[in-house]
Amino acid sequence: MVKISIAVAGTILFFSACNSGMNSANKEEAIGNEQPGDPVEMRKPDIGYKPAFAGQTRAPGVKTSTPYEVRVVTDKLTKPWGITELPDGRLLVTEKEGNMRIVTKDGQVSEKITGLPEVVAEDQAGLLDVKLDPDFGSNRMVYWSYSAKLSNGSTTAVAKGTLSADEKRIENVRVIYQAVPVYSGTKHYGSRLLFDKSGNLFVTTADRFEKERRQHAQDLVSSLGKVLHITKDGQPAPGGPFAGQPNAKPEIYSIGHRNIQSIDMHPATGDLWIAEMGPKGGDELNHVQPGKNYGWPIITYGMEYSHDTIGTGITQREGLEQPVYFWDPVLSPSGMTFYRGDAIPEWKNSLFIGGLNSHHIARLVIENNRVVGEERLAADQQQRFRSVTEGRDGALYAITDEGRLYRIGKK
C-alpha cells in the first residue's frame, strides 16, 4: 500500500495546490487576500456570463473543522472509472480498458474479473460505471455501463451479470439497454448509474459531442443527452413523464443535458441531483425533476472551446430549467456522492463531486436547494478525480485517472 498521509485540520482550498503545478502569477491570483467566506475560486471567469440569481456560482468558501486525512490506498489501478462498495467493505472498481477488479482497503488489487463484453476503449470510451443490485447479498448481480462496439459505431450501453462465488468472473451476462442513435466517435457517453428506492435504475447519457448531434438532447425519440429511468431488465420504469406521449421514448426522465457523469439522491429529501460537464465554462449542478428540460444546447453558461457562442448565446429562456449552480472556470465534474455517514458530522448531506481538470474534490453545502458553501479537498494531490463514493466506515473513497485510490476520512 502506498501512503501519502496529510493531516488536515480544515479545508484544502485551491490555493493549497500552489506548491505544485501553478506558476508564480497564478499563485498570487489564487492566494490573493482571501478571507473566511470568500469563494474558493479566485481566478477570473473564462466566460463571465451573469448568473440568474445570487449564489448561482462562486458560493462562499467553507472549512471542515474536523481533522481528517487524505491517504493513497493504492496506485496500481489503470484508468479507473467506476467504484462501488461490496457488502464486506471491499471496493469493486472498473478500469476503462475493460476490466473489473476488487480492491481491499489495505490496497490489495485483485486479478482481472473475466466474462465482460467487449468495449470500445479509446478516448472517453471504455468500461464505465458499476453498481451492485440492491439485492446483491442474495443474487450477486452487478450492473455496469460501457461504450458498446456496434457495426455502425458505438453507444452507451448497460449490462448485468452475476459475480461468481470465487469472484473471478461475471456470469450470465445480459445487455439490458443501448442508447440510440448510434454514432462513430469516442466522446460523450455520460454513463453513470443509480438505483432508486424502488429498485429501478437511473442511467445518464450524453450528446455525443459533435455540434450536429447536440439537438438530440432536445429530441424525445433519442436516448442521448438524457436522464433515463429503466427497470432491472431495461424496460421503461413505470410512471415516466413522457409515457404515452407520441414519438417519445417512455424511459426518458429528463432532457436537455450535455454530458452527465455525476448522479445521486439527496439522503434527506430523496431528490435526484446531477452534475454535468458544460463546454468551455458552464459546468452545471442540477436538481432533476421528471419531465423537465435543462436547456442544452439552447441555453448554457459556457461557450465553444473556440470562444464562439453556442446557439444564440443566451443563458435563460422561459420553460427551460436553470442550474442550481455553475462553475466558470469549469470543475469538470465526474462521479459524485452525498455524504450520509456520521464519522464527520459537519459533512452530513454535503455533496462531494470529483473534479477532473480542476484536480480536486468539490464539497458543496446545500440548503433549500441552493448551494450555500463550497470547499476543495485533496487539491494538493494534483490528480484527476474520476469518482468518489462513501464507505461504510464513513470515509470517502476516490479514484483518479492516474490510477490511484484515495481514502479521505477522519484520522
N, C-alpha and C positions, 0 to 999 in steps of 0.2 A: 504494500500500500504506500502510495506517495503522499506525503504530508506537507501542506503549506498552511500552517495554523496562523490565524490572525486574531488577536484579542481585540474585539471591537466593543467599546463602550460608547455606543451611539452610532450614528449613520456613517456609512462610507459614501460620501457625496461624490459627485463627478470630479470635483477638484482633487480628490484623493488619487485620481489617476494621473496627476500631473507629473509624477516621478517616472512614469513610463509611457512613452508614446505621444507626448504633447511637446510642441516646440515652445520656446520662451514666450512668444507673443500669445499663444493660446493659454499658457499658464497664467499670464496676467489677466487675460479676459475671463478665464474660468474662475480664478480666485477672487479678483475684484475686491469689493468691500462688503461681501455678503454678511447679512445679519440674520439672526433667527427669524424664520418665516419667509426669507427670500426664496424665490423659486430655485429649484436645483439646476435648472437650465440657465446658464449665464451667457451663452453665445447669442449672437444676433440671429433672428429667424432667417431661414433660407428663402422663404416666400413672403411671409408677413401679412397674410390676409387677416382682416379684423375679425375677432371672434363674434359669435352671435349673441353671447351673453357673458357676464362676468364669471370668471373661473373656468371657462371652457378650455383654457390652455394655461400652462405655467402656474399651477396651483402653488400655494405656499409650501416651502420645504418643511419636512418634519424629521425628527430624530428618534430612533429607537433608544430607549434608556436602559433596557435590559442588556447586560453583557452577553454577547454571542460570538461565535467563531465561524470562520469560513475555512473549510478543510477539503483538500482533494482526497477523495476516496480511491480513485484510480485514474490513470491517464492512458489506459490500454484499450480504450474503445476506438472505433473507426467511424467518424462522421455519424454519431448517434443522432436520432431524430425524435423518437417517441420513448416515453418512460411511464411505467405504472408499477405499483407495488403489489407483490404477491401476498397471500394471507399470512405468511410467516415472516414478512418484513424484508425479504429479498426483493430485488428490482428486476423487472423484465424490460429490456431495452431493445429497440430496433436500431439497426445501422443502415444507412441509405443504400449501400451496395446490395442489400437483400438479405441481411442476416438478423436473427434474433439471438440475444444472449441473456443469461441470468447473471446478475452481479450481486454479490453479498455485500453487506455494509462494512465488511473489513477489506473490501477491494478485490476479492477473488472473482475472476471473469470466466464464465463457462465457455466451452466449445460452441460452435455454431449449432443452432437448432435447425434441423433439416425439415424438408417437406413443404416449404413455402413456394408459391407460384413465382414464375419469372417476373422480374420488374425491369422497367426502364431505369437504369442507374446512371443518369447523366444530368449535369447542371442541377436544376432544382428537383428533378425527378428521382424516384427511388422508393424504397420501403420507408413508410412514413409513420403514422401514429399507431398506437396499440392500446387496447383497453381489455380488461377482463369482464366476462359476463358477470352480472350481479349475483348469479348462482354458481360462480366458478367453483366454490367449495364442493359442489355435488356433481357438476357437469364438466369441469376443467376446460370450458370453452373460452377461446381467445378470439378477439376481433382485431383486425388491422386494416389500415388504408395504405394504398400504394399506387404508383404510376403503372397502370397496366399496359403491356405491349400488345397492340392490336394490328391488324393488317393495314389499316389506313392511318395509323398514328398511335397516340396514347391518350389515356384519360384517367381521372381519379376513380379508383375502384375500392370497394370494401369487401373483405373476405372474412371467413371464420373457420375455425378448426379446433380440435381438441389437443391439448398438450399431453403427450404421452406420459405414462406413470414414471418412466425413467428420465423424463424432461429432456430427451434428446431429439424429439421431432414433433411436428404438428401433423395430426392425422385427420382424415375425413374432411379435407379442405373443400370449402364451397364458396364460390364468389356470389355474394348476395346483391351487389349493386354496382353499376357502372354509369358514370355521368355521361350525358350526351349534350351536344355533339362531340365527336372525337376529332382531334386535330394532331397534325405533326407539330413539332416544337417541344421544348422541355422546360417550360416555365409556368408558374402559377397553377398549382394544384390544390391549394387550400389544405384539406385532408385531416383536420382534427376531428376526433370522435368524442362523444359524451353520452352516457346513459342518463335518461331521466328517471324520475321516481317510479314510473310505471314499467320500466324495463325496455322502453323504446330508445332508439338511438338517434341522436343528432349527428349530422355529418356536414362539415363545411367544405365548400368548393371555392373556386376562383375563376377569374375571367379569361384565363389562358394567355394573358399579357398583350398580345398584339392589338393595335388600335382597332382594326377591323372586326375584332372579336368582342370588344368591350360591351357592345349593346346586348350581348347575351345576358348580362347581369340584369337587364330590364325585361327580358323575354321569358314569358311564363311557359313556353314549350321547351325551354332549355334548362338543364341542371346547373349551368355554370353561373358563378357569382351569387351563390345562394347559401342559406342555411336550409338543410333538408331534414326531414323527420321521418324515419322509417322504423319498421319492426325488426326484430332479430332475424327475420327471414328476408328482409329487403323490400317488403311491401310498404306502401304508404301508411304511416301511422294514422289511426282513426282521428277524425275531427280536424283535419287540416284546413287552414283558412282558405285554400283555393280548391278544395274538393268539390266536385260538381260543377265547377266553372268551365265552360267550353274552352278548348285549346289551352289548358293549363295542367301542368304536372301536379297531381294531388299530393305528392310528397314535399312540395315546396312549403317552407315555413316563413321565410322572409327573403326579400330580393334587394338588388342594388348594392352588392358587395364586390370589392375588388379582389382581395386575396386574404382569406381568413385562416390564420394559423393559431388562433387562440380562442378557447371557449370554456366556460364553466358556469355553474349556477351559484348564485349568492346563497350562502348557507342559512341565512336568517329569513330571507324573503322567498327563496326558490326561484327568483327571476333569472332569466338567461342573459348572459353577457358575453360579448366577443370583443376581441381587438383585431383590427385588420390593417394590413400594410397599404398605405397610400403610395402615390408616385413620389416625386421629389417634394418633401414636406407632406403634411396632411395625413399621417397615420392616425387612426381613429379608435376610440373606445366607444362601443355602442351597447345600449340596453335594448335587447332584441325582444320585440313583441310580435305575435303571429300576424302575418298578412301585411306588415309594414314594409315600406320602401325606403332604403337607406341611401339612395341617391346616386350611386356610381353608375355611369360616368357623367351624370347631368350636373351634379354639384360635388365639389371637393375643395378642401383647403390646401391642395397640392397643385403642382404643375408638372409638365413633361420634364424629363431629365435634360432636355434641350432648353428649358425655361420657357417654352411656348405654353400658352394657356391650354387648358383642357376644355373642350366644348366651347361654350361662350364665356368661360371664366367666372362663373357665379358660384357662390357658396351657400345660397339659400333659395328655396323655391317652395311655395305652398304645396302641401301634400307629400313632401319628402322630409324624412326624419333628420334632425341634427345629431351629430355625435355628442355624447356626453362630454367628451374630452378629445383634444387632438394635440399632436406633437409636431413642432416645427422649430429646429431640425428634427428629423424622424427618430423614433425609438427603434424602428424595425422590429415590431413585436412578433414573437413566436409563442410557444406554449405558455399557458398561464394557469394559476390556481388561486382560489380563495383560501385563506387560512382558517381552518376550523378548530385547531387544537387549543390547548391551554398552557403549553410549555412557556410561551411568551405571550402573556395576556394582552399586551397592547397591540399585538398583531391580529387579534380576533377580528374576523370578517374583512381584513385587509386583502387587497388583490395584488398578487405577485406575477409579473409578466417578464419573461425572458426577452432581453434585447439583443439583437444580432449586431449590426454595425455600430450600435451605441455602446456595446461592450459592458453592459451592467444588467442587473435585475431591478426593475422598477417596482416599488411598493406604492400602491395607491390607497389612500384612506377615503372611503366613500360614505357619504351621509345623505339621506333623502335623494338618492340617485344623482348626486353631484360629487365630483372629486374635490375634496377639501384639503388634501395634503399629498405630497409626493416625496419619496425617498429613494436613494440609489444604493443598492447593495452590490458588493464584490466588484466595484468599478476598477479597483487597482489590479485585478487579475487580467484585464485586457483580453477577455475571451468573448466569443460569440455565443451567447446563452440561447440554446435552441429550445429548451423546455424546462419546466420546473413543476414538481409535484410535492405534496406533503406526505411525509411518512407517518406511520402510527406512533412514532416516538416524538412527534411534534416538531421535527426538523424539516427543513426544505431540502429536497434533493434536485439538483440541477445538472443537466448535461450540456456540453458545449460542442460546437462544430470541430474544435481542435482535439476532441477525444477524451475530455475529462468528465468525471462525475464528481460533483461537489456535494458536501453536506454543509448546510448553513443552519445553525441552531444554537440553543443555549449551551453555555460552557458546562 
